[in-house]
Amino acid sequence: MRLDKLETPCLILDRVKLAANIAALHARLKRLGVNLRPHGKTAKNYDVLRMALADQAGGITVSTLKEAEYYFEHGIVDIVYAVGIAPVKLDRIAALIKKGARLSVILDSLAQARSLAKRARMHNILIPALIELDCDGHRSGITADDPLLVEIGRFLHTNAHTALAGVLTHAGESYNCRSIDAIRALADTERDTAVHCAAKLHRHDLPCPAVSVGSTPTANFARDLSGVTEVRAGVFMFYDLVMAGLGVCALEDIAVSVLGSVIGHQPKRGWIITDAGWMALSRDRGTTSQAIDQGYGRVGDITGVPLGDLIVTGANQEHGIVARRAGSTTPGPHLAVGDMLRILPNHACATGAMHDRYHVVDGGLEIVDVWPRINGW
Ligand SMILES: Cc1ncc(COP(=O)(O)O)c(C=O)c1O
């Protein structure tokens, strides 16, 4: 079946671009001598993760227990659940570990470590945990100078039902960097924070097997990852307009798009109406603060070639308003009702979450496969 036979709106994944994005980051990290631990939260699909693991039996990162359970069912055993652990989730964690998952959690407080130990003892299992570090003030984690690092480390190491699996940090502020130099500098800080904390734990005779860093921008621009054992990255598989705006990828690298139909026109306003509203695109407006604001998404023709300066300027639940970007001098193309559009997303993770499957193409218009997504928690 071809794309023009699909009912719109729906999600399209270009496997050729996906494979190229994965190969490029693998090659880069290989040069830097560090493993990739792909993040399963962007794709939420096993076929993509299998490609991202480059068919090695490596480990992955997840952001929900639903992802952890789903990837484990597909044979991926080594999993880091990289969202601070809440006590209410520990029984599901225990169930996975009892089935044979090598699942680690992350935490940044003694309260979490204590509840982890208590629940692990109840289940008579051992739950490994990484200490989450704050390298850039983005959200959670403890700072490198906080004495809590060693206190939590000692607790995890000495308790019979927990293990200190290492340290982990995520330079989320890289999404707000204004230049490649700023991303490079943040990649250094991300590495330094993790390596410094690992050394501190070692000085206190505590183990630190994993020194885990990562975000797509810092993974792409880090120059030296000495002391780091693994890089976590997710959005690099698909890329998106936020990443293109940051200079992390080119528009042509974006592997995921929303297919919409033209459903009407408002000629006096220069608008084209599409059935891809925010239910298909998400409400993400991540490019607002960038040099080029892409509205709710950049519009291309059915083959994905950008149509002048057309973007989705407005989004209702099931309607998108397509118009030329403010200040554009490029004339808009004529589009008829029923014509199909490929809309590039601002944030691939957010747009993906609005859909339950990918229609996979190999660069052309023929659908070669349909892959499910494991949304929810
Ligand atoms: C803890 C953690 N690690 C890694 C990542 C991967 O970041 P990216 O999607 O930029 O590759 C994320 C993304 O949110 C994250 O929260």
The ligand as an SDF file (V2000), in Angstrom:
LIG
                    3D

 16 16  0  0  0  0  0  0  0  0999 V2000
   17.2320   10.6670   32.1520 C   0  0  0  0  0  0  0  0  0  0  0  0
   17.2930   10.8520   30.6850 C   0  0  0  0  0  0  0  0  0  0  0  0
   18.3230   10.3290   29.9950 N   0  0  0  0  0  0  0  0  0  0  0  0
   18.4340   10.4570   28.6680 C   0  0  0  0  0  0  0  0  0  0  0  0
   17.4850   11.1490   27.9390 C   0  0  0  0  0  0  0  0  0  0  0  0
   17.6510   11.2190   26.4450 C   0  0  0  0  0  0  0  0  0  0  0  0
   17.6250   12.5020   25.9750 O   0  0  0  0  0  0  0  0  0  0  0  0
   17.3820   12.7830   24.4090 P   0  0  0  0  0  0  0  0  0  0  0  0
   15.9760   12.4340   24.1070 O   0  0  0  0  0  0  0  0  0  0  0  0
   17.7160   14.2210   24.2510 O   0  0  0  0  0  0  0  0  0  0  0  0
   18.2980   11.9090   23.6580 O   0  0  0  0  0  0  0  0  0  0  0  0
   16.3990   11.7130   28.6090 C   0  0  0  0  0  0  0  0  0  0  0  0
   15.3820   12.4710   27.8850 C   0  0  0  0  0  0  0  0  0  0  0  0
   14.4860   13.0570   28.4140 O   0  0  0  0  0  0  0  0  0  0  0  0
   16.2950   11.5590   30.0050 C   0  0  0  0  0  0  0  0  0  0  0  0
   15.2740   12.0740   30.7000 O   0  0  0  0  0  0  0  0  0  0  0  0
  1  2  1  0
  2  3  1  0
  2 15  2  0
  3  4  2  0
  4  5  1  0
  5  6  1  0
  5 12  2  0
  6  7  1  0
  7  8  1  0
  8  9  2  0
  8 10  1  0
  8 11  1  0
 12 13  1  0
 12 15  1  0
 13 14  2  0
 15 16  1  0
M  END
$$$$
